[in-house]
Amino acid sequence: MKKIALVTGAYQGLGLATSALLMEQDYHVIMADVQSCSTLANQFRRQGYSASHLKLDLAMSSIFPAIANLIDEQFGQLDVLINNAAILVDMGSHPSQLDEDTYRRVLEINQIGPFLLTKALTPLLKKAKHARIVNVSSQVGQLAQLSDMNSPLKEDICAAYQASKVGINANTVLFAKELESHGIKVNSCCPGWVDSAMNSDDLPDYGDNARPKTPREGADTAVWLATLNEDGPTAGFFTDRTRIDW
Ligand SMILES: NC(=O)c1ccc[n+]([C@@H]2O[C@H](COP(=O)([O-])OP(=O)(O)OC[C@H]3O[C@@H](n4cnc5c(N)ncnc54)[C@H](OP(=O)(O)O)[C@@H]3O)[C@@H](O)[C@H]2O)c1
């Protein structure tokens, strides 16, 4: 039987690339997004891959138990959960410039939604042998960098997004501890600077010769963490398959 993976934000960008890479490794991928992935899943199936789709809004946690029931009925377990979806709507906003609604919305979608989705799917992850959870974070939410008053990225502020990525990293270590005895590994990753809809001209200048990664290049570390063997790490933060500070 194929391993079952659920990827949020699968409609485009890193989520779509992650879904494709997992299908290429013979996973069945449940492509979940606030936008319908029906056509995409059909296209993958026509190419011989195994895919299904799920309409999932991370701000609507009330539907998470029903989603867990659906997956339980269809597959009986979940081997991989990739919390990839996020929004970035506050580029350039310092904390005092953020309005409350924006702050709450970003935390809801980027941290609280993934936390509650993980919680709802935990029984199914426990039913799989050696399940893996990957939280897609960002180095802009790296506390080591954020707390460095001399950091070159000091002025690159998106306060709500940064707080949400610190938060999803907290989700990682908290679930990693709780689920270790069940053989479940939970890690965070930063994909690096990736050419996707999330990016805009407002992004930091990464240097004259830098080019953004393609979504497939950016998805590599998430897929590596999703397919770790039993000797692999847990409770870590990785970029380019390399551990980085929190
Ligand atoms: N791109 C980068 O350079 C970069 C760098 C570091 C980290 N990351 C992280 O990588 C992940 C993927 O980023 P990306 O660049 O691929 O983003 P993207 O191209 O904007 O794709 C994100 C997907 O998530 C969906 N989404 C938004 N709100 C949602 C919700 N409430 N529920 C479910 N799905 C929702 C989006 O739908 P809509 O289009 O309708 O909003 C979109 O399809 C994010 O966690 C991001 O923070 C990206």
The ligand as a Tripos MOL2 file, in Angstrom:
@<TRIPOS>MOLECULE
LIG
   48    52     1     0     0
SMALL
NO_CHARGES

@<TRIPOS>ATOM
      1 N1          8.5760   31.6400   -1.3110 N.am      1 LIG1
      2 C1          9.5970   31.8450   -0.4690 C.2       1 LIG1
      3 O1         10.6300   32.4750   -0.8230 O.2       1 LIG1
      4 C2          9.5310   31.3320    0.9370 C.ar      1 LIG1
      5 C3         10.6210   31.5760    1.7860 C.ar      1 LIG1
      6 C4         10.5780   31.0750    3.0890 C.ar      1 LIG1
      7 C5          9.4710   30.3540    3.5050 C.ar      1 LIG1
      8 N2          8.4060   30.1440    2.6560 N.ar      1 LIG1
      9 C6          7.2750   29.3690    3.1560 C.3       1 LIG1
     10 O2          6.9730   28.3360    2.2440 O.3       1 LIG1
     11 C7          5.5730   28.0180    2.3110 C.3       1 LIG1
     12 C8          4.9620   28.0150    0.9220 C.3       1 LIG1
     13 O3          5.1830   29.3010    0.3620 O.3       1 LIG1
     14 P1          4.9380   29.6230   -1.1880 P.3       1 LIG1
     15 O4          5.9660   30.6150   -1.5520 O.co2     1 LIG1
     16 O5          4.7900   28.3680   -1.9750 O.co2     1 LIG1
     17 O6          3.5110   30.3650   -1.0820 O.3       1 LIG1
     18 P2          2.3600   30.5720   -2.1830 P.3       1 LIG1
     19 O7          2.9260   30.4500   -3.5470 O.co2     1 LIG1
     20 O8          1.6820   31.8400   -1.7890 O.co2     1 LIG1
     21 O9          1.3900   29.3340   -1.9250 O.3       1 LIG1
     22 C9          0.7030   29.2010   -0.7150 C.3       1 LIG1
     23 C10        -0.5950   28.4760   -0.9360 C.3       1 LIG1
     24 O10        -1.2840   28.4030    0.3290 O.3       1 LIG1
     25 C11        -2.6320   28.7880    0.1170 C.3       1 LIG1
     26 N3         -3.2930   29.3210    1.3000 N.ar      1 LIG1
     27 C12        -3.3460   30.6140    1.7050 C.ar      1 LIG1
     28 N4         -4.1440   30.7260    2.7750 N.ar      1 LIG1
     29 C13        -4.6050   29.4830    3.0490 C.ar      1 LIG1
     30 C14        -5.5050   28.9740    4.0210 C.ar      1 LIG1
     31 N5         -6.1320   29.7790    4.8890 N.pl3     1 LIG1
     32 N6         -5.7550   27.6540    4.0420 N.ar      1 LIG1
     33 C15        -5.1610   26.8380    3.1350 C.ar      1 LIG1
     34 N7         -4.3410   27.2650    2.1720 N.ar      1 LIG1
     35 C16        -4.0630   28.5830    2.1270 C.ar      1 LIG1
     36 C17        -2.5210   29.8590   -0.9520 C.3       1 LIG1
     37 O11        -3.7750   30.1150   -1.5470 O.3       1 LIG1
     38 P3         -4.0910   31.6480   -2.0560 P.3       1 LIG1
     39 O12        -3.1910   31.9120   -3.2010 O.co2     1 LIG1
     40 O13        -5.5360   31.6250   -2.3910 O.co2     1 LIG1
     41 O14        -3.7970   32.5660   -0.8780 O.co2     1 LIG1
     42 C18        -1.5230   29.2370   -1.8910 C.3       1 LIG1
     43 O15        -2.1460   28.3580   -2.7980 O.3       1 LIG1
     44 C19         4.9730   29.0460    3.2740 C.3       1 LIG1
     45 O16         4.8770   28.4810    4.5520 O.3       1 LIG1
     46 C20         5.9940   30.1590    3.2830 C.3       1 LIG1
     47 O17         5.9430   30.9190    4.4710 O.3       1 LIG1
     48 C21         8.4150   30.6140    1.3870 C.ar      1 LIG1
@<TRIPOS>BOND
     1     1     2 1
     2     2     3 2
     3     2     4 1
     4     4     5 ar
     5     4    48 ar
     6     5     6 ar
     7     6     7 ar
     8     7     8 ar
     9     8     9 1
    10     8    48 ar
    11     9    10 1
    12     9    46 1
    13    10    11 1
    14    11    12 1
    15    11    44 1
    16    12    13 1
    17    13    14 1
    18    14    15 2
    19    14    16 1
    20    14    17 1
    21    17    18 1
    22    18    19 2
    23    18    20 1
    24    18    21 1
    25    21    22 1
    26    22    23 1
    27    23    24 1
    28    23    42 1
    29    24    25 1
    30    25    26 1
    31    25    36 1
    32    26    27 ar
    33    26    35 ar
    34    27    28 ar
    35    28    29 ar
    36    29    30 ar
    37    29    35 ar
    38    30    31 1
    39    30    32 ar
    40    32    33 ar
    41    33    34 ar
    42    34    35 ar
    43    36    37 1
    44    36    42 1
    45    37    38 1
    46    38    39 2
    47    38    40 1
    48    38    41 1
    49    42    43 1
    50    44    45 1
    51    44    46 1
    52    46    47 1
@<TRIPOS>SUBSTRUCTURE
     1 LIG1         1 GROUP 0 **** ****
